[in-house]
Amino acid sequence: MVILDGKKTSEDIKNEIAKAVKNRKNEGKKTPHLAAVLVGSDGASMTYVNSKVKACEKVGFNSTLIELPENTTEDQLLDEIKDLNKDKNIDGFIIQLPLPKQINEQKVLMAVDPNKDVDGFHPVNVGKMALDLSTFLPATPYGILELLERYDIETSGKNVVVIGRSHIVGRPMSILMSQKRKVGNATVTLAHSRTSNLKEITAKADIIVAALGIPEFLKGDMVKDGVVVVDVGITRVKDDTKKRGYRLAGDVDFNSVSPKSAYITPVPGGVGPMTIAMLLKNTLLACERNES
Amino acid sequence: MVILDGKKTSEDIKNEIAKAVKNRKNEGKKTPHLAAVLVGSDGASMTYVNSKVKACEKVGFNSTLIELPENTTEDQLLDEIKDLNKDKNIDGFIIQLPLPKQINEQKVLMAVDPNKDVDGFHPVNVGKMALDLSTFLPATPYGILELLERYDIETSGKNVVVIGRSHIVGRPMSILMSQKRKVGNATVTLAHSRTSNLKEITAKADIIVAALGIPEFLKGDMVKDGVVVVDVGITRVKDDTKKRGYRLAGDVDFNSVSPKSAYITPVPGGVGPMTIAMLLKNTLLACERNES
């Protein structure tokens, strides 16, 4: 069993990006600049946003964190987005999800300039992704592709099962893995809450991407020997033995699944850090595109 | 075995549209107007475009057929599209594919105003489709959903296998069937040329959508009893016994598959007429949207 070390791999990628940024600076080119908008003070969201900002610093990007109060109105947020769209200094920006209930998430995502949409959530970028055109790939699926690629895991002709049909992970993952790309050409089955015979389906999978958001859902008796397992889940599970009162659990029951796996991502330290690395990669790409 | 009669069902839909158009006229509202652009004189393309124009007449739409010579340049076609985008009288228009080699298909499709893109091929409409937002669904997958719905075929929790990953049929079909929609919630596997164990996969399918473009590819020994089969293929196969020198063949070997099927579409008279009906439905929708 080999651990798909997202932490190490993401460090490699960040080092590559840092080098590219250094070269840019030496050539007198613009420093990539990512902005992040956080509305409210949800604990997990704050953690995520802060990791993203820290990662920017690490690779030499400029970053701006815009913190808005929980009671921000939709119009106020849309005004903020308009400013970011116009600001030539900002190459890309993200709106940390979820948003407070008074704000229509879809409306907000559609207001982001697709050329600055480094999360790849705007419909035109989702469409380009589905059509295999150049775009910003959503960071989590992009990170998974990169992780599989760097570990030389063959995907062509393999049976891939993606569990969970979310717009930001499961759906794009299922699309990307079945496209004619280096990490792709797989026969992909997208399973979800309405799937009736999940165990039968996962038991035949060569590669499983678990992205349903239910802690430790995938058990050892649901997979075959030699499976490759990518765990996208990261849920805070109450745990009084921990100082902070919770532990982080993936969608995969690591203890029972890992002995049967050829490769498996840990939680934390698997998909999470890869997601951040790919967000940086998209921001660098946005910066490069803006000058061409 | 029940024939999924696309010809009859499409007539029903066209009658419904004709009624809606009549009501619109009585209320003094605009008559829906579809334009079709045909570049060159490919036999099959001419047949398709003419069927679409005829269908417009049948339901009381206005229609415009724009025929451009085979040697039309990309810029000339883009100019034509600009005019159609601006023309307030035109509610929707389509560019008949394939285009001659000197023209970049993707560039052309991206030039179409998404609000007039009744084929649903523009990336922003593809993205909206993938995100389950209101849009123009591509006509062939839309027609299949409608056919399954009108025959009350249960899809929720069923194993659906889509064969073929084209942008206009296989890919959107695989996405739509797995979404939380009335005809949807299926566990979808998208198979394609790189799929290594196709027979094993199709043999477990409750519903198969064959859209790979290889005549009579799907044989009886590849399906289970009681399967629902949708045949999207329509290829001209040389046949000297026919007056016109060819016959139309689907991707399904009807003779061996139909005895095992609970439901099956014929070719012709299955998916083809449904596609045209849904193009009309999208045009009506475009017209309604323009006035609201």
Interface residues (C-beta under 8 A of the other chain):
Chain A: Q106 H122 P123 V124 N125 V126 G127 K128 M129 A130 L131 L133 S156 G157 K158 N159 R165 H167 R171 S174 I175 S178 Q179 N185 A186 T187 V188 T189 L190 A191 H192 R194 T195 S196 N197 I201
Chain B: Q106 H122 P123 V124 N125 V126 G127 K128 M129 A130 L131 L133 S156 G157 K158 N159 R165 H167 R171 S174 I175 S178 Q179 N185 A186 T187 V188 T189 L190 A191 H192 R194 T195 S196 N197 I201
